[in-house]
Amino acid sequence: MKKKVQIGAKEMISLMVLFEMGTSMMSIPGRNAGKDAWIAILISTVLGAMLFVCYGSLHRRFPNLLMTQYCRTLLGKRAGSTLAFLYIVFFLYGGARDLWDTGILIADRTLQHTPLTVICGLMVVLVMYVVYLGIEVAGRTAIIMLILLLLLGLATNILILLAGIVDMGNILPIAEHGWQPIWQVVYSQAVMLPYGEMVTFAMILPTLKKEYRANGIGISAILLGGLLLSIITLSNVLALGEDVFKRATYPLLTMISKVEISDFIDRVDVIGVMSVIIFDFFKILIFYYAAVKAAEDVLRIPYHKLILPFGLIMLVSCVLMALNYQDHLQTGELVLKWLFPIFAVFFPILLLIVSWLRKTWNKKGEENVS
């Protein structure tokens, strides 16, 4: 008999925080709000926690089913299978975008003469290997990596303070241009990236041990990750100033590169590059895992037989995704504003409403029979 895959609260929280930080550390969602971006992230974190309640509520109603499975249960075989297939495409697209982001970062900062295809190919091979080992292995590894990254982050912030590059005046006055720019980026960027993407965990929550509540785990992880991301954003603004913060391709790495203490400590930006790559790796991994599990359910093909072909699909999609960085950003803004809300908000709420209606009708039917 096949052993059921189960992971604990620590593993799930670690995976969620790593996923949440992911490419958000690199791009800093809500940067259009300038020096008030950290406020936009805090607001988005609260909204993201509320959004996760929808995913957690669906899991509570169907604790043993993947999202693709209760899509068919609630919407019927034809409509449910169609929606499940669309989620496969959504997960693959999300993973491919993050793979492109990571590959460009590595090519720009460390391996300037290495083709993007080679860099992304090596990343995909590593992702496929971890997925082959299983989500339990990924969860245990996530705990270790999260602790390491938190320690590195603490050390980096201490170095930034010691370097004397922090200027408290850079965040003043708060909300100088009013609250409209803040709310605008909350809607267009900061909620969907990364909190809307957390819908991916609807494919992983069935592995959570039954003694834990999905909503409690998810909200805790979102609040922790959101607080960390807000602190990172605030640090960027304090160290760089609003103008450089908004214009920099990678604000975090730009900030870390300014750290120089006497002739003893400099070039610590390698710590930032390593940290971002690890965060991004886990985000790609979770998108990829969700796509493979969804395809296993929809296509009725064994999990391990899908690992290689889906890895190749993600790699090809990544390489053909954008002509340049500016094209990638413009496409990303449109996707976050119009496509992600459909999969992250509309469909989950629709499923939750249908679930509630079916439960109400069944209860009335039982009362009529009795």
Secondary structure as GFF3:
##gff-version 3
##sequence-region A 1 370
A	DSSP	alpha_helix	9	21	.	.	.	ID=ss1
A	DSSP	alpha_helix	24	27	.	.	.	ID=ss2
A	DSSP	three_ten_helix	31	36	.	.	.	ID=ss3
A	DSSP	alpha_helix	37	61	.	.	.	ID=ss4
A	DSSP	alpha_helix	67	75	.	.	.	ID=ss5
A	DSSP	alpha_helix	77	109	.	.	.	ID=ss6
A	DSSP	alpha_helix	116	133	.	.	.	ID=ss7
A	DSSP	alpha_helix	135	163	.	.	.	ID=ss8
A	DSSP	three_ten_helix	168	171	.	.	.	ID=ss9
A	DSSP	alpha_helix	180	185	.	.	.	ID=ss10
A	DSSP	pi_helix	186	195	.	.	.	ID=ss11
A	DSSP	three_ten_helix	196	203	.	.	.	ID=ss12
A	DSSP	three_ten_helix	205	207	.	.	.	ID=ss13
A	DSSP	alpha_helix	214	240	.	.	.	ID=ss14
A	DSSP	alpha_helix	242	247	.	.	.	ID=ss15
A	DSSP	alpha_helix	251	257	.	.	.	ID=ss16
A	DSSP	alpha_helix	269	299	.	.	.	ID=ss17
A	DSSP	alpha_helix	303	319	.	.	.	ID=ss18
A	DSSP	alpha_helix	325	334	.	.	.	ID=ss19
A	DSSP	pi_helix	335	339	.	.	.	ID=ss20
A	DSSP	alpha_helix	340	341	.	.	.	ID=ss21
A	DSSP	pi_helix	342	346	.	.	.	ID=ss22
A	DSSP	alpha_helix	347	369	.	.	.	ID=ss23
###
